[in-house]
Structures are given as structure tokens and as C-alpha cells.
Amino acid sequence: MPVTLHLKAKPNSRQNQLLVAADGSLTVRLKAPAQDGKANACLLAYLAEVFGVNKSSVELLSGHTAPFKKVRLATVEEAKLPAVLAQYKE
């Protein structure tokens, strides 16, 4: 069963970083600028790295031009999600 993440992307940051707020909301800071799809490509590559999956199994479903995004992780199981996200709590 694929996992869908709802998150906010913040381009032009000093480093790529996943932040999990106390309320469970996700923010991803990205080094790439928000132009020509660079930030979206960076986001998908970074999430693939964080969850240890291939880039091809990470898909941007919505929010191509907005800060709020919906991303599907095709090969990540729901049970694995809390353990991975716990490492990024603020």
C-alpha cells in the first residue's frame, strides 16, 4: 500500500532538511530554487534518500507550483513511516 505525504516545501534553503512539527505536519527545506521544476526534482530525490527507496517510486501528485505538496511513496509501507519520521522531529 503506497504512502501519501502532505507537506510544505521551502526552496532556497541552506541545506535539504525534513522537519516534523509537534502536530505532525511536515516541512521540507530544499537547497534548490523554485524555478523550472528544480525544487520539485530536489524534493523527490531527497525524499527517496530519506526513505531509502528509488527515485522512480516517489511521485509528486499535486502542488507542482504551490508550496503545499502531495507526494506518493509507492514502495514505502505505512508501518515504516513513524520510525522514519521520528528521526526528523523538531
C-alpha positions in Angstrom: 0.0 0.0 0.0 1.6 3.3 -1.1 2.0 6.1 1.4 0.9 9.7 0.6 2.6 12.6 2.4 1.2 16.1 2.7 4.0 18.6 3.2 5.1 22.1 2.7 8.2 22.8 0.6 10.6 25.7 1.3 13.1 26.2 -1.6 16.3 28.2 -1.4 17.4 26.9 2.0 21.0 26.3 3.1 20.5 22.5 3.1 18.0 19.8 2.4 16.1 19.1 5.6 13.0 17.3 6.7 11.2 18.8 9.7 8.4 17.1 11.6 6.5 19.6 13.8 4.9 18.6 17.1 1.4 18.5 15.4 2.8 16.0 12.8 2.9 18.5 9.9 5.9 18.0 7.5 8.1 20.8 6.1 10.9 20.1 3.7 13.6 22.7 3.2 15.3 22.4 -0.1 18.6 23.8 -1.5 17.2 24.1 -5.0 15.4 27.3 -6.2 11.7 27.3 -7.1 12.2 27.6 -10.9 12.0 25.2 -13.8 10.9 22.4 -11.5 14.3 22.3 -9.8 12.8 22.4 -6.3 10.3 19.6 -7.1 13.1 17.4 -8.5 15.2 18.1 -5.5 12.2 17.2 -3.2 11.6 13.9 -4.8 15.3 12.9 -4.8 15.6 14.0 -1.1 12.5 12.0 0.0 13.8 8.9 -1.9 17.0 9.3 0.1 15.3 9.8 3.4 13.0 6.7 3.0 15.7 4.6 1.3 13.8 4.0 -2.0 14.4 4.5 -5.7 13.6 8.0 -7.1 11.2 6.3 -9.5 9.0 5.2 -6.7 8.5 8.8 -5.4 5.8 10.8 -7.3 4.5 14.3 -7.0 0.7 14.1 -7.1 -0.2 17.7 -6.6 1.3 21.1 -5.8 3.6 21.4 -8.7 3.6 25.2 -8.5 2.5 25.6 -4.9 4.3 25.3 -1.6 1.9 22.7 -0.3 2.5 19.3 -2.0 1.1 15.8 -2.0 3.7 13.1 -2.6 3.2 9.4 -3.1 5.8 6.9 -1.9 5.0 3.8 -3.9 7.3 1.3 -2.2 7.1 2.6 1.4 4.9 0.7 3.8 2.7 2.6 6.2 4.2 0.8 9.2 7.7 2.2 8.3 6.5 5.8 8.3 6.5 6.6 12.1 10.0 5.2 12.6 11.5 7.3 9.7 9.6 10.5 10.7 10.6 10.2 14.3 14.2 10.8 13.3 13.3 14.2 12.0 11.2 15.6 14.8 11.9 19.2 15.7 
